[in-house]
Each structure stands twice: as C-alpha cells, then as structure tokens.
Amino acid sequence: MKANMGSADRIIRIIIGILIGVLYFTNVITGTIGLILLILGIVFILTALVSFCPLYLPFKINTSGKKN
C-alpha cells in the first residue's frame, strides 16, 4: 500500500471523523443513520491514520503530491 493521501486530506478526514463521533455520542444523530455515519467516521479516521484510501485506486486519485 503506497500512501495516496496528502496532509490536508488526512486532516479533513480526522476532523470529520471526530465531528461525527461527537454528534453520535451526544445523541444529535441517532438510529440507523447515526450508526452508519459513526462507522463512516471510523473509516475516515482509519484511512487518515494509514494515509491510504482504497477508493482512490480505481479513480487514480493521489493527493499526496508524490508521483507513483
């Protein structure tokens, strides 16, 4: 797995993931939609931590600034 995410992309994903977690645990978003968003937030944080997004591969997106 080569890193395909840049710093800005990683920071945005972490902020969105934390925001979704806070909204879920403060019961602002609840139910099935809340659970789906919580899982999406966890995925955002995990992909940001490893600097790799599998969905970028088929679209050949690379925000890291490095040539592959």
Backbone torsions as a table, in degrees:
resi	resn	phi	psi	omega
1	MET	NA	113.8	174.4
2	LYS	-90.7	142.0	178.9
3	ALA	-62.5	130.4	178.3
4	ASN	-128.4	20.6	179.7
5	MET	-126.2	134.1	177.5
6	GLY	-86.6	177.4	-177.3
7	SER	-62.3	-46.0	-178.3
8	ALA	-62.2	-42.5	178.9
9	ASP	-61.2	-43.2	-179.6
10	ARG	-65.0	-44.7	-178.9
11	ILE	-63.6	-43.6	179.1
12	ILE	-61.9	-42.7	179.6
13	ARG	-64.6	-40.2	179.2
14	ILE	-65.3	-43.5	179.5
15	ILE	-62.5	-45.0	179.3
16	ILE	-63.6	-43.1	179.4
17	GLY	-62.0	-43.0	178.7
18	ILE	-66.8	-42.7	179.8
19	LEU	-60.5	-43.8	177.9
20	ILE	-63.2	-42.1	178.1
21	GLY	-61.3	-43.8	178.7
22	VAL	-63.5	-44.9	179.5
23	LEU	-62.9	-37.3	179.8
24	TYR	-69.2	-47.0	-175.4
25	PHE	-77.6	-10.7	172.6
26	THR	-100.5	11.9	176.9
27	ASN	59.6	29.0	172.7
28	VAL	-77.4	-41.4	172.4
29	ILE	-112.9	130.5	-175.3
30	THR	-137.0	178.7	175.4
31	GLY	73.1	-156.3	-177.1
32	THR	-64.9	-43.4	179.3
33	ILE	-61.9	-41.1	178.6
34	GLY	-62.4	-41.7	179.3
35	LEU	-66.9	-41.6	177.9
36	ILE	-63.3	-43.3	178.3
37	LEU	-65.8	-36.6	177.1
38	LEU	-62.5	-43.9	177.9
39	ILE	-63.3	-41.5	177.0
40	LEU	-62.1	-40.3	177.3
41	GLY	-63.2	-39.8	177.6
42	ILE	-64.7	-42.0	177.9
43	VAL	-62.9	-41.6	177.4
44	PHE	-58.4	-45.8	-178.8
45	ILE	-66.3	-43.0	-179.7
46	LEU	-64.1	-43.5	179.4
47	THR	-67.2	-32.6	177.5
48	ALA	-68.4	-37.8	-179.0
49	LEU	-68.1	-33.4	-179.2
50	VAL	-96.5	-2.6	178.5
51	SER	58.9	31.4	-178.2
52	PHE	-141.4	128.5	176.4
53	CYS	-118.8	115.6	-179.0
54	PRO	-63.5	-27.8	179.8
55	LEU	-71.7	-16.6	177.8
56	TYR	-75.1	-25.3	-176.3
57	LEU	-60.5	-53.2	-177.5
58	PRO	-64.8	-25.6	-179.1
59	PHE	-95.1	-0.1	179.7
60	LYS	54.4	43.5	177.5
61	ILE	-93.3	135.5	178.0
62	ASN	-143.2	109.3	-179.4
63	THR	-100.6	6.7	-177.7
64	SER	-78.9	-16.1	-179.6
65	GLY	85.5	-2.7	179.1
66	LYS	-100.3	140.2	176.1
67	LYS	-79.1	139.6	176.7
68	ASN	-88.1	NA	NA
